[in-house]
Amino acid sequence: MRTCISAFLLFSCVAQFVTGQSRAPQLPPNEASEYINTVQQQTFKYFWDFAHPVSGLAPERNATPNVVTSGGSGFGIMAIVVGSYRGWISRTQAVDRMLKITRFLEKAERFHGAWSHWLDGSTGKAVPFSRYDDGGDLVETAYLINGLLVARSFFDQNTKAETELRTRINRLWETVEWDWYVHNGLLHWHWSANHGWKMNHPIGGYNECFITYILAMGSPTHPITRQVYDDTWKKKEADHFINGKDYLGYKLPLGFDWGGPLFFAHYSYLSLDPRWMEDEHTNYWTLNVNQTMINRAHCIERAPNSYGYSERNWGLTASDDHLFYGAHQPTEDNGTISPTAALSSFPYTPYYSYQAMIYFYRTQGNRLFGELGFYDAYNAKENWYSNQYLAIDQGPIVIMIENYRSELIWKMGAKVKEMQNALLKMGIKRPNYPTGFYMYTPEVKSGMVHLMKHADEGRYIADFYVVGAEPVSLSLTHNKTNQTQMLADKKVYSSGAQQIRFDADYGDYTLVLAQGNKEIKLLVGLR
C-alpha cells in the first residue's frame, strides 16, 4: 500500500484530469487544427468503420479483414477513447464497442493468458504468424492490455455498462500470466502449445518492447521480478541497450546505432508520458526526442539525394515497401517514407511533424491519403505507393496526435496505478529538472527550436521548468529588430513544469528565462 501511495503522489501532478471529463473543449478552428483534425479523424475510421464486425477488433491490414491483430487492437482501443473524447462517436457507442471487444477476448484462444499476434476475427482462434509462432505473443498482448487499461481509466462513470466494462477489463488483465513467460530466468516473447519455446526469443532492450516489462512488473496477479527485468532487458539479452554515441550532433543514450526505426519512440509511450520518466541510464523524453531528431537529420543531411527527402519529407520506421516489408531506419534506408513515423512523433517535434503532414496531404495528395487516413508508405525513387493500411501504423497516429493536442492518453496512463507502481519498482522516477527549458532539443543545423502555434489554441506555447520560489522573468527578443516583449515580469511560479502562452510575428527570436542570477537563453524560430 505504501508503495502504491508513493507512486500516486509521484505521478499525480501528471494526471490532472477531471474524473468523468468526456469531451474535448470546443475551440475556434484554424487551418492547422482543421488539417490535424481531418487526418486524425480519418485515421480513426480504420478502427471504427473497418473494425471486424464480430469481434470489434482491428484487422491486421485492409487486405486481410478477417485476420485481426492483438497489438494493433490495443492501439485501436486507445483510438476509440480519442474518438469518444473528440466527439466523433458518442460515449455510449464507444462503451458498446468496448463491451463487444472484451466479451470476444474472454472467449478467444489464450496461452497462459496471452493472446496470439493474429486471431481469427470471427472465432478467436490463433492464426499462425510464422511456422513456430502460433501461440502466445507477450509483446502484442502487452499492447492490447495497455489499451484496455487506458479504456478502464477513461470509462470511469458509475453506469451499469461502464462498471461492467471495467470489471471485464480487470479480469482480462489479471489472467495474463506474465511470470509464466519467464524461461531459464529470462522473459520470453513467445510460447506455443505445439512448439514450446522453439522461437527462443528473450525480450532484450532497447526497442519497442519496454511497455511489456512495465505491465509484467505491474501485474497484480502474475508479476515478474526486478531481477528478470535487469537480466533480460538490460544485460544478457540486451545487445543494443547502452549507446551513448553522437549522431549528427544528437546524443543517443540507449538503443541501436542511429536509433533504429521510429516506432521505438512510439509504442511504449502511447500511454506513458516520457517527460516524467528517468532512470540511471537516461531521461526518456530526451531519448525519444533525440531519436526523432536523428531520424529526421539523417533524411535531410545523410540519405541519398535520389530519395527525395527534405525538411518536409522525412520519417523512417517499419512498414510495407516496394520489396515487401522492412524495418526502415537510418542504417536500413531504401528510400521508403512511412507517414506514421513523422506523424506519431507529434509530441516530440510538433512543427517538423506538421510540416511532414502538410507535405504528405497537399503534395502527395490522394496517392498517399485515402478513406482511412494515410496509406502505409511510399517510395518516390521507385514511384511506388502502398494501397495498404496497417493497424500498428494507423493507431499511433491517432494517439500521439492526441497526446500533442491534449495529453489525453498520457493522462489516462497516469491514472493506471499498476503501471505507475511498476515504474518505481524498475527504478524509473520523476526527473529533477533544473530551472530552464526542459523539453527542447535545438536543431543542430540552425541551433534553434522551431515552434508552431498550438493547433487548437492558435497561440505559441513555451514550456519551462521552475525550481524554488524566486520570481521568474521571461522575455522574447527579435533577433533582427531587437524588439523585446516581456512575457512574464518577476512572476512567482510554483515549482514544477509551467507553460506560458503568447502571440508574436513569425521570425527568429531569443527566449530568455531569468531567475535570480541565472539566465537561460533559447533560440526559437516562430513559424
Legacy VTK file of the C-alpha trace (Angstrom):
# vtk DataFile Version 3.0
C-alpha trace
ASCII
DATASET POLYDATA
POINTS 527 float
0.000 0.000 0.000
2.779 2.414 0.891
4.487 1.880 -2.471
1.226 2.443 -4.337
0.599 5.694 -2.455
4.146 6.850 -3.221
3.609 6.080 -6.892
0.381 8.047 -6.882
1.979 11.082 -5.271
4.971 10.909 -7.579
2.950 10.978 -10.764
-0.300 12.617 -9.672
0.617 16.052 -10.999
0.835 14.485 -14.458
-2.706 13.184 -14.125
-4.642 16.391 -13.592
-7.677 15.143 -15.466
-11.180 15.709 -14.213
-12.992 12.450 -13.493
-15.773 11.970 -15.995
-14.490 14.620 -18.441
-15.549 13.004 -21.676
-15.331 15.646 -24.391
-12.624 17.895 -25.761
-13.172 21.638 -25.273
-14.723 23.306 -28.305
-12.274 25.904 -29.631
-12.487 28.086 -32.749
-10.992 26.233 -35.742
-7.915 27.392 -37.628
-6.033 25.992 -40.608
-3.691 23.815 -38.544
-6.456 22.390 -36.365
-8.570 21.577 -39.416
-5.743 19.696 -41.131
-4.813 17.837 -37.957
-8.413 17.014 -37.116
-9.041 15.719 -40.642
-6.019 13.430 -40.592
-6.690 12.210 -37.065
-10.398 11.558 -37.633
-9.937 9.820 -40.993
-7.282 7.573 -39.458
-9.593 6.781 -36.534
-12.069 5.332 -39.028
-9.744 2.373 -39.568
-10.578 1.236 -36.034
-14.233 2.212 -36.136
-15.637 1.742 -39.629
-13.226 -1.025 -40.655
-13.263 -2.959 -37.370
-14.179 -6.639 -37.587
-17.988 -6.970 -37.398
-17.954 -9.908 -34.953
-15.057 -9.134 -32.614
-14.841 -5.353 -32.932
-11.057 -5.779 -33.131
-8.756 -4.210 -35.706
-7.793 -6.165 -38.824
-4.045 -6.558 -39.266
-4.353 -4.732 -42.603
-7.131 -3.854 -45.019
-6.149 -6.730 -47.341
-6.925 -9.346 -44.646
-10.143 -8.166 -42.960
-10.798 -11.437 -41.075
-7.317 -11.628 -39.513
-7.317 -9.317 -36.513
-4.258 -8.224 -34.576
-3.982 -8.219 -30.796
-1.402 -5.442 -30.512
-2.931 -3.258 -33.204
-6.292 -3.679 -31.484
-4.754 -2.337 -28.284
-3.798 0.759 -30.258
-7.305 0.790 -31.705
-8.864 0.758 -28.238
-6.902 3.885 -27.363
-8.073 5.391 -30.654
-11.675 4.670 -29.609
-11.028 6.612 -26.399
-9.793 9.509 -28.540
-12.835 9.211 -30.797
-15.176 9.463 -27.837
-13.260 12.411 -26.380
-13.295 14.255 -29.705
-16.997 13.603 -30.251
-16.563 11.577 -33.435
-18.604 8.872 -31.707
-20.754 9.056 -28.603
-19.580 7.747 -25.259
-22.376 5.162 -25.391
-21.219 3.943 -28.802
-17.654 3.658 -27.525
-18.685 1.662 -24.446
-20.865 -0.660 -26.529
-17.934 -1.349 -28.861
-15.616 -1.929 -25.912
-18.042 -4.422 -24.386
-18.145 -6.301 -27.697
-14.332 -6.388 -27.742
-13.881 -7.541 -24.147
-16.570 -10.225 -24.406
-14.848 -11.570 -27.504
-11.411 -11.510 -25.879
-12.717 -13.508 -22.922
-13.661 -16.343 -25.278
-10.678 -16.065 -27.631
-7.883 -18.635 -27.544
-5.197 -17.783 -24.997
-1.884 -19.274 -23.985
-1.316 -18.883 -20.253
-3.292 -15.678 -20.516
-1.514 -14.253 -23.556
-3.184 -13.872 -26.928
-1.547 -14.716 -30.229
-0.275 -11.986 -32.543
-3.066 -12.731 -35.022
-6.540 -14.102 -34.355
-9.455 -15.160 -36.498
-11.833 -12.231 -36.104
-14.888 -14.484 -36.144
-13.799 -17.379 -33.919
-10.959 -16.028 -31.758
-8.695 -18.923 -32.736
-4.987 -18.201 -33.103
-3.765 -17.577 -36.645
-0.058 -18.509 -37.025
2.252 -15.542 -37.553
5.065 -17.840 -38.681
5.900 -21.548 -38.601
6.682 -21.714 -34.883
4.848 -18.566 -33.785
1.343 -19.988 -33.400
0.790 -19.392 -29.685
1.097 -16.652 -27.107
2.794 -13.383 -28.045
3.612 -11.483 -24.862
4.608 -8.211 -26.540
1.436 -7.991 -28.629
-0.514 -8.937 -25.507
1.133 -6.021 -23.694
-0.023 -3.587 -26.378
-3.551 -4.970 -26.052
-3.587 -4.806 -22.248
-2.184 -1.280 -22.356
-5.134 -0.200 -24.475
-7.597 -1.915 -22.158
-6.147 -0.207 -19.084
-6.380 3.186 -20.795
-10.040 2.432 -21.527
-10.540 1.444 -17.878
-9.222 4.867 -16.850
-11.336 6.806 -19.325
-14.650 4.996 -18.920
-14.897 5.737 -15.214
-18.569 6.575 -14.779
-20.772 4.569 -12.421
-23.208 3.405 -15.068
-24.098 -0.263 -15.440
-22.328 -0.537 -18.791
-19.113 1.217 -17.746
-18.947 -0.726 -14.480
-19.320 -3.973 -16.426
-16.610 -2.851 -18.835
-14.125 -2.105 -16.059
-14.866 -5.478 -14.437
-14.230 -7.321 -17.689
-11.009 -5.393 -18.313
-9.745 -6.232 -14.822
-10.499 -9.911 -15.382
-8.568 -9.947 -18.670
-5.642 -8.040 -17.132
-5.409 -10.246 -14.058
-5.384 -13.509 -16.032
-2.280 -12.759 -18.125
0.476 -14.988 -16.703
3.443 -12.712 -17.299
5.616 -14.690 -14.884
4.948 -17.934 -16.762
6.787 -16.480 -19.771
9.985 -16.380 -17.720
12.063 -19.270 -19.100
15.577 -20.003 -17.844
15.448 -16.768 -15.868
14.665 -14.605 -18.925
11.372 -13.097 -20.078
10.408 -14.570 -23.458
8.332 -13.146 -26.278
6.593 -16.341 -27.471
5.313 -19.687 -26.315
3.461 -22.275 -28.389
1.409 -25.255 -27.255
2.743 -27.076 -30.333
6.367 -25.932 -30.324
7.043 -24.823 -26.756
9.909 -22.309 -26.525
11.097 -23.052 -30.082
11.039 -19.351 -31.039
13.637 -18.798 -28.273
13.303 -15.026 -28.252
14.096 -13.373 -24.908
12.915 -9.756 -24.836
16.162 -7.778 -24.706
16.395 -3.998 -24.985
16.383 -1.355 -26.094
13.449 -1.422 -28.510
9.654 -1.209 -28.766
9.047 -3.803 -26.026
9.606 -1.581 -22.973
5.875 -1.474 -22.153
5.915 -5.281 -21.803
8.178 -5.012 -18.757
6.152 -2.193 -17.225
2.991 -4.291 -17.392
4.758 -7.500 -16.360
6.240 -5.734 -13.322
2.914 -4.080 -12.505
0.684 -7.148 -12.774
-1.431 -7.531 -9.617
-1.546 -11.324 -10.012
1.445 -12.579 -12.051
4.303 -10.059 -11.733
7.858 -10.725 -12.807
10.765 -9.783 -10.547
13.169 -6.882 -10.869
15.906 -9.459 -11.438
14.190 -10.739 -14.585
13.876 -7.166 -15.870
17.542 -6.442 -15.219
18.794 -9.742 -16.639
16.689 -9.834 -19.810
16.095 -6.221 -20.790
19.382 -4.700 -19.684
22.037 -7.423 -19.521
22.191 -10.891 -21.030
19.913 -10.248 -23.987
20.471 -6.516 -24.331
22.743 -6.367 -27.370
21.625 -2.823 -28.136
20.918 -1.292 -24.740
23.557 1.286 -23.811
24.580 3.533 -26.691
25.861 6.981 -25.665
27.138 7.913 -29.137
26.645 11.133 -31.061
24.836 11.129 -34.419
24.832 14.344 -36.476
25.138 16.285 -33.230
22.442 14.461 -31.235
23.409 12.135 -28.406
21.561 8.822 -28.180
21.650 7.349 -24.643
20.123 3.941 -25.480
19.397 1.730 -28.441
20.690 0.797 -31.859
23.216 2.834 -33.803
21.386 5.771 -35.390
18.341 4.997 -33.237
16.557 2.235 -35.114
13.029 2.591 -36.551
10.968 5.399 -35.033
8.304 3.126 -33.578
10.746 2.612 -30.683
9.759 6.141 -29.591
6.035 5.478 -30.035
4.680 2.085 -28.954
5.738 2.113 -25.302
4.916 5.807 -24.870
1.367 5.904 -26.149
0.104 5.970 -22.556
3.327 6.792 -20.707
4.480 10.409 -20.708
8.276 10.193 -21.101
8.777 13.729 -19.763
8.340 12.255 -16.289
10.480 9.133 -16.708
14.155 8.936 -15.823
16.483 6.240 -14.516
20.220 5.759 -14.143
20.554 5.255 -17.905
18.523 8.040 -19.491
15.840 10.661 -19.411
13.229 9.023 -21.630
11.920 12.286 -23.074
15.418 13.254 -24.215
15.925 9.751 -25.604
12.776 9.912 -27.725
13.247 13.483 -28.916
16.853 12.798 -29.896
15.967 9.599 -31.732
13.367 11.557 -33.686
15.818 14.356 -34.462
18.453 11.827 -35.599
15.929 10.161 -37.892
14.919 13.498 -39.412
18.507 14.764 -39.706
19.519 11.553 -41.494
16.748 12.103 -44.046
17.792 15.720 -44.645
21.587 15.522 -44.446
22.757 11.957 -44.963
20.392 10.000 -47.204
20.967 9.883 -50.990
19.507 12.875 -52.848
17.745 10.460 -55.193
15.369 9.511 -52.362
13.762 12.956 -52.476
13.822 13.509 -48.724
13.638 17.029 -47.306
12.719 19.012 -44.202
9.103 18.269 -45.091
9.513 14.722 -46.341
11.038 12.578 -43.616
10.330 9.669 -41.294
11.703 6.115 -41.285
10.086 3.230 -39.435
8.858 -0.313 -40.024
6.270 -0.530 -42.796
5.453 -2.024 -46.163
7.761 -1.125 -49.026
8.213 -1.878 -52.724
10.141 -5.053 -51.861
7.622 -6.313 -49.258
8.226 -5.059 -45.699
11.172 -3.554 -43.859
12.276 -2.076 -40.533
13.284 1.208 -42.169
15.819 3.235 -40.208
18.940 5.276 -40.923
21.067 2.121 -41.198
18.486 0.311 -43.375
17.127 3.002 -45.664
15.883 2.158 -49.158
14.003 5.401 -49.789
10.704 4.394 -48.156
8.849 7.057 -46.179
6.216 5.844 -43.709
3.798 8.648 -42.682
3.323 7.112 -39.233
6.975 7.871 -38.407
6.701 11.663 -38.507
3.023 11.905 -37.544
3.340 9.701 -34.456
6.224 11.955 -33.377
3.953 14.999 -32.981
4.555 15.341 -29.207
8.330 15.371 -29.738
8.604 17.548 -32.859
5.271 19.341 -33.417
6.411 21.769 -36.114
8.502 19.244 -38.031
5.707 16.661 -37.836
3.190 19.239 -39.034
5.465 20.133 -41.954
5.507 16.459 -42.924
1.729 16.150 -42.547
1.093 19.099 -44.858
3.578 17.758 -47.422
2.014 14.298 -47.385
-1.509 15.717 -47.608
-1.061 18.563 -50.094
1.822 17.414 -52.274
1.299 13.661 -52.360
-2.469 14.020 -52.261
-4.728 11.049 -52.922
-1.804 8.863 -53.934
-0.998 8.762 -50.216
-4.210 9.799 -48.432
-7.399 7.783 -48.615
-10.647 6.972 -46.864
-8.925 5.623 -43.732
-6.078 8.129 -43.499
-2.586 7.958 -44.958
-1.604 4.739 -46.680
1.229 2.842 -45.084
4.224 4.085 -47.077
5.611 5.330 -50.358
8.935 5.397 -52.195
9.402 8.328 -54.579
12.576 6.918 -56.140
10.750 3.716 -57.100
7.482 5.546 -57.887
5.780 3.117 -55.503
2.774 3.909 -53.315
1.219 1.455 -50.884
-2.503 0.780 -51.071
-2.490 -0.763 -47.601
-3.426 0.381 -44.115
-1.808 -1.403 -41.137
-3.345 -1.251 -37.670
0.000 -0.918 -35.895
0.867 2.108 -38.044
-2.535 3.826 -38.052
-3.088 3.595 -34.296
-0.089 5.612 -33.076
-1.014 8.454 -35.454
-4.383 8.962 -33.739
-2.988 8.510 -30.236
0.184 10.571 -30.429
-1.513 13.449 -32.240
-3.972 13.485 -29.344
-1.133 13.493 -26.831
0.201 16.563 -28.637
-3.228 18.212 -28.616
-4.476 17.415 -25.101
-2.161 14.812 -23.487
-5.335 12.715 -23.133
-3.859 9.227 -23.383
-0.843 10.179 -21.264
-3.258 11.427 -18.607
-5.203 8.177 -18.758
-1.976 6.189 -18.404
-1.014 8.256 -15.371
-4.238 7.066 -13.723
-3.238 3.393 -14.074
-1.753 2.846 -10.621
-0.338 -0.570 -11.539
1.844 0.945 -14.270
2.967 3.847 -12.113
3.863 1.438 -9.312
5.830 -0.682 -11.801
7.896 2.322 -12.871
9.019 2.809 -9.284
9.917 -0.874 -8.977
12.028 -0.510 -12.118
13.884 2.487 -10.707
12.181 4.951 -13.056
11.426 8.185 -11.250
10.255 11.699 -11.902
13.213 13.808 -13.121
14.578 16.653 -11.036
14.799 19.211 -13.819
16.653 22.468 -13.164
15.047 25.820 -13.879
15.022 26.187 -17.651
13.594 24.967 -20.929
13.492 21.273 -20.126
11.603 19.959 -23.163
13.601 21.292 -26.073
16.399 19.878 -28.208
17.530 22.547 -30.700
18.026 21.559 -34.313
21.799 21.227 -34.675
21.911 22.738 -38.168
20.198 26.001 -37.173
20.808 25.999 -33.423
17.113 26.734 -32.980
13.963 25.200 -31.624
11.186 25.755 -34.157
7.761 26.386 -32.664
4.354 26.493 -34.306
1.217 27.927 -32.791
-0.625 25.213 -30.917
-3.047 23.767 -33.425
-6.089 24.037 -31.155
-5.315 27.234 -29.273
-3.839 29.272 -32.121
-1.122 30.710 -29.849
2.501 29.881 -29.156
3.191 27.897 -26.004
6.598 27.821 -24.317
7.259 25.062 -21.792
9.665 25.671 -18.943
10.508 24.340 -15.509
10.860 26.275 -12.266
12.745 25.285 -9.125
12.313 27.322 -5.960
10.217 30.350 -5.039
12.343 33.096 -6.603
10.424 35.206 -9.145
10.857 34.401 -12.821
11.009 36.741 -15.799
10.514 35.637 -19.396
11.306 37.826 -22.383
11.208 37.359 -26.147
13.593 39.414 -28.296
13.501 39.548 -32.091
16.962 38.687 -33.381
16.919 41.335 -36.151
14.963 44.260 -34.718
15.992 43.696 -31.067
12.434 44.493 -30.047
11.627 42.781 -26.752
8.297 41.544 -25.443
8.027 40.760 -21.725
6.064 37.554 -21.325
6.383 37.425 -17.529
7.935 40.051 -15.271
9.199 38.776 -11.911
6.311 36.392 -11.540
6.280 33.785 -8.773
5.550 30.300 -10.073
5.142 27.127 -8.087
7.990 24.657 -8.513
7.459 22.316 -11.434
6.504 22.332 -15.100
4.973 25.556 -16.392
3.702 26.963 -19.663
3.308 30.468 -20.994
1.116 31.400 -23.953
1.921 34.340 -26.175
1.430 35.945 -29.560
4.220 37.171 -31.839
5.002 37.631 -35.511
6.821 34.927 -37.420
10.594 35.193 -37.159
13.693 34.224 -35.218
13.874 35.202 -31.571
15.776 34.690 -28.348
13.650 33.484 -25.456
15.223 34.339 -22.093
14.263 32.942 -18.698
15.761 34.778 -15.721
15.571 33.696 -12.087
17.852 35.317 -9.520
21.332 35.409 -11.041
20.503 32.641 -13.533
19.710 33.460 -17.157
18.815 30.717 -19.633
18.572 31.528 -23.340
16.853 29.566 -26.082
16.925 30.459 -29.774
13.448 29.944 -31.193
12.084 30.158 -34.699
8.387 31.045 -34.628
6.661 29.555 -37.642
LINES 1 528
527 0 1 2 3 4 5 6 7 8 9 10 11 12 13 14 15 16 17 18 19 20 21 22 23 24 25 26 27 28 29 30 31 32 33 34 35 36 37 38 39 40 41 42 43 44 45 46 47 48 49 50 51 52 53 54 55 56 57 58 59 60 61 62 63 64 65 66 67 68 69 70 71 72 73 74 75 76 77 78 79 80 81 82 83 84 85 86 87 88 89 90 91 92 93 94 95 96 97 98 99 100 101 102 103 104 105 106 107 108 109 110 111 112 113 114 115 116 117 118 119 120 121 122 123 124 125 126 127 128 129 130 131 132 133 134 135 136 137 138 139 140 141 142 143 144 145 146 147 148 149 150 151 152 153 154 155 156 157 158 159 160 161 162 163 164 165 166 167 168 169 170 171 172 173 174 175 176 177 178 179 180 181 182 183 184 185 186 187 188 189 190 191 192 193 194 195 196 197 198 199 200 201 202 203 204 205 206 207 208 209 210 211 212 213 214 215 216 217 218 219 220 221 222 223 224 225 226 227 228 229 230 231 232 233 234 235 236 237 238 239 240 241 242 243 244 245 246 247 248 249 250 251 252 253 254 255 256 257 258 259 260 261 262 263 264 265 266 267 268 269 270 271 272 273 274 275 276 277 278 279 280 281 282 283 284 285 286 287 288 289 290 291 292 293 294 295 296 297 298 299 300 301 302 303 304 305 306 307 308 309 310 311 312 313 314 315 316 317 318 319 320 321 322 323 324 325 326 327 328 329 330 331 332 333 334 335 336 337 338 339 340 341 342 343 344 345 346 347 348 349 350 351 352 353 354 355 356 357 358 359 360 361 362 363 364 365 366 367 368 369 370 371 372 373 374 375 376 377 378 379 380 381 382 383 384 385 386 387 388 389 390 391 392 393 394 395 396 397 398 399 400 401 402 403 404 405 406 407 408 409 410 411 412 413 414 415 416 417 418 419 420 421 422 423 424 425 426 427 428 429 430 431 432 433 434 435 436 437 438 439 440 441 442 443 444 445 446 447 448 449 450 451 452 453 454 455 456 457 458 459 460 461 462 463 464 465 466 467 468 469 470 471 472 473 474 475 476 477 478 479 480 481 482 483 484 485 486 487 488 489 490 491 492 493 494 495 496 497 498 499 500 501 502 503 504 505 506 507 508 509 510 511 512 513 514 515 516 517 518 519 520 521 522 523 524 525 526
